[in-house]
C-alpha cells in the first residue's frame, strides 16, 4: 500500500522524514542551557508543571553548568558509541523553556551551538507564552541558514487540564503561538501528554481532531509518567480515580485509534515516553521504546490501520 508520506511504514515517521531531508541519520543532542519557566520563577506562577521532573530525561552529559559547546561535544562522543551511522546532529535545547530569556542571550546560545562541527540545525523546546515578535524574527533568520524547529509544549487541548497541572497558559495561547511561528515559515512541533488527571479516553481521542487543524509539522506523544517527588505524585495518592494510567497494551490500542484520526501530514516523532526506573512512582513498562514501536507497528499491520485512515470523519 502506498502512503502519502512516501514510505511503507503505517505512520509518517520522524526518522524516515529526517533521512529524506538530510540523506542520512540525524541525531538529536539534548542540552540544558540553564533556562527556567515562567510558572517556576514567579513570572506567571511557581512550582512548575505538576508532572515535571527534568532529571528524568536528561542524559548524563547534559548539565547546565557546562557550556553549550562542551555539552554538544560530549553528546557527540556519547552517541558515537551508540549510533555509529550518525554524522549530523541537531542541538536540542530541551530542558525547561528555551526561549524564556532576552533575545540577545538566545542569539548567543543558538549561534554557539551552530558553530560546532556536525550541527546542522536546532530544536528548541519552549512554551507558547515564551515567544514574541523579536524572538520569532531571530528564529526566522536562523531558519534561513539551517534547519530549525520550535517545539511547543501543548500537553492538552483542554484548559481545565492545563489549569490543574499548573501550566499557567491556555490552549488558545498554544494555538496562537503555533500559527504565528508557522506564518514565519519556521517548522513547528508539538508535545502532548495522554492520561493527565481529569481527562477521559473520549476527550483524549477528540483532541486528535482539534490538533489536526493546527499548522504543525511534527508532533510527539507521551503517556503520563508519574515521577517521584513531583506534585502529581502526591495528587495521585490523594485522587487515584482521577487518573487514566494506561497499561502498555491499553496504550497501544488507544494510540492505534488516535493515529487513525490524526492529520496524515504530521510527522510523528514519538508515540510514547520512557521512564528511568529510579524516577518512576510505578514500575515502568518493560520494553525499551524501540521494542514498543515494533509492537505498535505490528498492531497497525494486523488491524490494517494507518495514520489518517479516519482523518476528517
C-alpha positions in Angstrom: 0.0 0.0 0.0 1.3 3.5 -0.9 1.0 6.1 1.8 1.1 9.8 1.2 4.4 10.2 3.2 6.3 8.2 0.6 7.4 5.0 2.5 5.7 1.8 3.6 5.5 2.4 7.4 2.0 3.0 8.5 2.6 6.4 10.0 4.6 9.4 9.0 7.7 8.5 11.0 10.3 11.0 12.1 13.4 9.0 11.3 12.2 8.5 7.7 11.4 12.1 7.3 14.8 13.2 8.5 16.6 10.7 6.3 14.6 12.1 3.3 15.5 15.6 4.4 19.2 15.1 5.1 20.1 12.0 3.2 21.4 10.2 6.4 20.7 9.6 10.0 20.4 12.8 12.1 20.8 12.5 15.9 19.4 15.0 18.5 21.7 16.1 21.2 19.9 17.1 24.4 21.1 20.3 26.0 20.4 22.1 29.3 21.3 25.8 28.8 20.2 26.9 32.2 16.7 28.2 31.5 13.7 28.1 33.8 10.0 28.6 33.2 7.5 31.4 33.8 5.5 29.1 36.0 8.6 28.4 38.1 10.3 31.8 38.5 7.3 33.8 39.6 6.7 35.5 36.2 3.3 33.7 36.0 3.5 31.2 38.8 5.6 29.0 41.0 6.2 25.3 41.4 6.3 24.4 37.7 4.1 21.9 36.0 2.9 19.3 38.5 4.2 16.4 36.4 7.6 17.8 35.6 11.0 16.3 36.6 13.7 17.3 34.1 16.3 15.0 35.6 14.2 12.0 34.4 15.0 12.7 30.7 18.4 14.5 30.8 21.4 12.3 29.8 24.5 12.4 31.9 26.4 14.9 29.8 23.5 17.3 29.9 24.4 19.7 32.8 23.5 23.3 32.8 26.9 24.3 34.4 28.7 23.1 31.3 28.9 25.5 28.3 26.7 24.6 25.3 29.7 23.7 23.2 31.0 21.3 25.7 27.6 19.6 26.1 27.4 19.2 22.4 30.9 17.7 22.0 30.3 15.3 24.9 26.9 14.4 23.4 28.5 13.6 20.1 31.0 11.3 21.9 28.2 9.7 23.8 26.1 9.0 20.7 29.0 7.9 18.5 29.3 4.7 20.6 25.5 4.0 20.3 24.7 5.3 16.8 27.8 4.8 14.6 26.0 5.9 11.5 25.1 9.4 12.8 27.3 12.2 11.4 24.8 15.0 11.5 23.3 16.5 14.7 20.5 18.7 15.9 21.2 20.8 19.0 18.1 20.1 21.1 17.5 22.8 23.7 15.2 20.7 25.8 15.3 21.4 29.5 12.6 23.8 30.7 11.6 26.8 28.5 14.3 27.6 26.0 13.0 31.0 24.8 12.4 32.3 28.3 15.2 34.9 28.1 16.1 38.1 26.3 16.5 37.7 22.5 20.2 38.7 22.7 21.0 35.8 25.0 19.1 33.4 22.8 21.0 34.5 19.8 24.4 33.9 21.6 23.3 30.4 22.7 21.8 29.3 19.4 24.7 30.6 17.3 27.2 29.0 19.6 25.5 25.6 19.0 25.5 26.1 15.3 29.3 26.8 15.2 30.1 23.2 16.4 31.1 21.0 13.6 28.4 18.5 12.6 25.5 20.5 14.0 23.0 21.1 11.1 20.1 22.6 13.0 18.3 23.4 16.2 15.3 22.0 18.0 14.0 24.5 20.6 11.6 23.3 23.3 9.5 26.0 24.8 6.1 27.3 26.0 3.7 29.4 23.9 3.9 32.2 26.4 7.7 32.5 26.0 7.6 33.7 22.4 7.3 37.2 20.9 7.9 39.0 17.6 11.6 39.7 18.3 12.3 36.0 19.1 10.3 34.9 16.1 12.4 37.3 13.9 15.6 35.7 15.3 14.3 32.2 14.7 13.2 33.1 11.1 16.7 34.4 10.4 18.3 31.2 11.8 15.8 29.0 9.8 17.0 30.6 6.6 20.5 29.3 7.4 19.8 25.9 8.8 17.0 23.5 9.9 15.1 25.0 12.9 12.1 23.5 14.8 10.3 25.2 17.6 8.7 22.5 19.8 5.8 23.9 21.9 4.6 22.1 25.0 0.9 21.9 24.3 0.3 19.0 26.7 -3.6 19.2 26.5 -6.2 20.9 24.4 -8.4 21.4 27.5 -8.0 24.5 29.7 -9.4 22.7 32.7 -6.4 20.3 32.5 -3.9 23.0 31.8 -5.1 24.8 34.9 -5.0 21.7 37.0 -1.4 20.9 36.1 -0.3 24.5 36.7 0.7 25.3 33.1 -0.3 29.0 33.6 -1.3 29.3 29.9 -4.3 28.2 27.8 -4.7 26.1 24.8 -5.7 29.2 22.9 -2.2 30.6 23.8 -0.6 27.5 22.3 -2.7 27.6 19.1 -1.8 31.3 18.5 1.9 30.7 19.1 1.9 27.8 16.7 0.1 29.8 14.0 2.4 32.8 14.4 5.5 30.6 14.2 4.2 28.7 11.1 3.4 32.0 9.5 7.1 32.9 9.7 8.0 29.8 7.7 9.5 28.1 10.8 9.0 24.4 11.4 6.7 23.8 14.3 6.5 20.8 16.6 4.1 20.0 19.4 4.2 17.8 22.6 1.1 16.2 24.0 0.6 14.0 27.1 -2.1 11.4 27.4 -3.5 10.5 30.8 -3.4 13.8 32.6 -5.8 13.9 35.6 -9.5 14.5 34.8 -9.4 13.7 31.1 -11.5 10.8 29.8 -10.4 8.5 27.0 -13.1 10.1 24.7 -11.7 13.6 25.4 -8.2 12.4 24.6 -9.4 11.0 21.3 -11.3 14.1 20.5 -8.0 16.1 20.8 -6.8 14.4 17.5 -9.4 16.5 15.6 -8.5 19.7 17.4 -4.7 19.3 17.0 -5.1 18.2 13.4 -6.4 21.7 12.5 -3.2 23.4 13.6 -0.3 24.1 11.3 2.1 21.6 12.9 4.9 19.9 11.1 5.6 17.3 13.7 4.1 16.0 16.9 5.3 14.0 19.9 3.1 11.9 22.2 3.8 10.6 25.7 1.7 8.6 28.1 1.6 10.3 31.5 4.6 9.3 33.6 4.5 9.7 37.3 7.8 10.8 38.8 8.9 10.6 42.4 8.9 13.9 44.2 6.5 15.8 41.9 3.3 17.4 43.0 1.5 15.0 40.7 2.8 12.0 42.7 1.0 13.4 45.8 -2.1 14.2 43.7 -2.3 10.7 42.5 -2.0 9.3 46.1 -4.9 11.6 47.1 -7.2 11.1 44.0 -6.1 8.0 42.0 -9.6 7.7 40.5 -8.9 11.0 38.5 -6.1 9.3 36.5 -6.3 7.1 33.5 -3.0 5.3 33.6 -2.7 3.0 30.6 -1.1 -0.4 30.6 1.2 -0.9 27.7 -1.3 -2.9 25.6 -4.1 -0.5 26.5 -2.0 2.5 25.4 -1.0 0.9 22.1 -4.7 0.2 21.4 -5.5 3.8 22.2 -2.7 5.1 20.0 -4.0 3.0 17.1 -7.4 4.7 17.4 -5.8 8.1 17.8 -3.4 7.9 14.9 -6.2 6.9 12.6 -7.9 10.3 13.4 -4.6 12.3 13.1 -3.7 14.6 10.2 -1.5 12.4 7.9 0.7 15.4 7.1 2.0 15.5 10.7 5.4 13.8 11.2 5.1 11.6 14.3 8.3 11.9 16.4 7.3 9.6 19.2 4.2 7.6 20.3 5.3 7.0 23.9 7.8 8.0 26.5 10.3 6.1 28.6 10.7 6.3 32.3 14.0 5.6 34.1 13.1 3.1 36.8 14.8 5.1 39.6 12.5 8.1 39.0 9.2 6.1 38.4 6.4 6.1 41.0 5.2 2.9 39.5 7.0 0.1 37.7 7.6 1.4 34.1 6.7 -0.6 31.1 9.3 -3.3 30.4 10.3 -2.9 26.8 12.5 -0.1 25.5 10.9 2.4 23.2 12.2 0.7 20.1 10.6 -2.5 21.2 7.3 -0.7 21.9 7.4 0.8 18.5 7.9 -2.6 16.8 4.9 -3.9 18.7 2.8 -0.9 17.7 3.7 -1.2 14.0 2.8 -4.9 14.1 -0.6 -4.0 15.7 -1.2 -1.4 12.9 -0.5 -4.1 10.3 -2.6 -6.7 11.9 -5.6 -4.4 12.0 -4.9 -2.8 8.6 -4.6 0.6 10.3 -2.6 3.7 9.4 -2.2 7.3 10.3 -5.1 9.4 8.9 -7.3 6.4 8.0 -10.3 8.1 9.6 -9.0 11.7 9.4 -11.7 14.1 8.7 -14.6 11.8 9.7 
